[in-house]
Amino acid sequence: MNTRTIKGNWIEIAGKLKQKYANLTDDDLLFIEGKEEELYGRLQKKLGKTNEQIRDLIAKL
């Protein structure tokens, strides 16, 4: 999934992630254009998954 697709659907994706992982906060899911790697890093740290696992998780939502 590319950045443009994520940006366009981010509210929906974030909602699904919050449903699946109750420990995620709005700050964890903050999407800032150009800082996607920070987002992936926050999710990696919070969920204990690799960068590739995070990308796959988001792509499947």
Number of C-alpha atoms within 10 A of each C-alpha: 10 8 12 10 10 17 14 10 12 17 14 11 18 21 13 13 18 15 11 10 12 8 11 17 13 10 9 18 19 16 19 11 9 8 10 15 12 14 16 22 16 17 19 17 12 14 13 11 15 14 15 11 13 18 16 12 12 17 13 9 11
